[in-house]
Amino acid sequence: MPHEQASWSRSHPAHLGSLALYIDELLIANWRISVEVLFQAIRDGLDSIFIDWQHQLLNPHFHFLAFLVADFQGRPLDRTVYRFPTRDNPATYEAALQQWRTTDLDMVQRLVSKTMAGW
């Protein structure tokens, strides 16, 4: 990646929080087609200067939602390529991602509480 592109992506992290917020709102509204369209654009841009997953200190909320939506859509992200940054608590998010389909409401509450503590 050329230096000026890497500099741009590292200096503009706020838009990723906005993407996470847009996904949240679309999911809450149950606008599945809109989620699919937005997430496809995000998926297509993971390695672009606009998202630059590998080099940017991304919002853990964005990471979590990206993994969750990809899994929900049946097209999980390659976890050997895309990971949580080590500065976050990846074990908490990983546990939530592994158990997100559970029907145990108490477990869901515990997972949500643990992930929210990190935000």
N, C-alpha and C positions, 0 to 999 in steps of 0.2 A: 504494500500500500504506500503510495507516495506520502512524503512527510506532511504536506499541507492537508491531505485528506485525513490522516491519522490525527493531526492536531485539531481539525474541525470536529471530528466525532468525539474526542475526549473533552472538548470544551463545551459541548452542547448536550449534556446528559439529561436535562429536564424533559425533553420531548418523550423519553421512554416512560417516565412517570405518567405523562399524558396518555400514551398508548395503553398503559395498564388501566388507567381510569376509564378510557373509552371502552375497553374490553369489559371491565366491570359493569359499566352502565348498560351495555348491550346485552350482557348475560342476565342482569337483573330484569331487563325489559323483555327477556325471552325472544330477542330478535336474532334468531339462529343464522339466518342467511347473512345478515350484516356481520355477525361474528365471523362467519366463514370467509367472507370477502376481506375483512380487515386482517384476519389472521393469515390468510394467504399472502397478503401484501407484506406482513411482518415476516413470515417464513421466507419469502423470496428475498427479503432484505437483511437477513441475519448477518451476513458477512459483508454487507455494503458499508459505505462510509456513514450511512444514516443510523445504523444500529450497531454494527461492529462488535458483536457479542464477544469476540476473543480478546479485545483490547480495551474495552470500556468498562468502567466500574458501574455496572448496571444496577438498577434498583432491584432488590430481592423480590419485590412484589411482581415486577415485570418478569423476572426469571420464573417464578412460581406459576404465574398465569400462562406463560408461554408453554411450559411443560404440561400443565394441566389441560389447556385447550387442545394442544397437539394430541395428547393421549385420548381425550374425549372424542376427538374427531377420528380416532383410529389410525393416526399417522404420527406416532411419537417421534420426537426429535432424537437424533443420535446422541446418546448420553456420553459416548466416548469423545465427542467433539464439543458438545454444548454442556457446560457444567455451571453450578453455582460458584461464585467467587469464594475464595477461602476466607475472606473477611466476614462473610455472613456465617450463619450457623447452618451449614448444609444438611446436617443430620436431622434437624427439625423439619425442614422442607421435604427432605427425602422421605421421611416417615409419613408425612401428610400425603405425598404423591403416591406412595405404595398402598395407602389405605383409603384413598378418596372414594372408592366405590362401596365402602362398608355400609351396612344398614344399622350398625350400632350407633345410635345417636349420642350416647355418652362419649364414645371414642371420637366422634366428629367434633363434639364440643371441646374435648381435650386437645385435639390436633389444631383446631382453629385458635384456641387460646395460646398454644405454644407458638404458632406461626405469627400471630398478631403481636406477641411480646417482642418479636424481632423487628417490627416495623416502626 
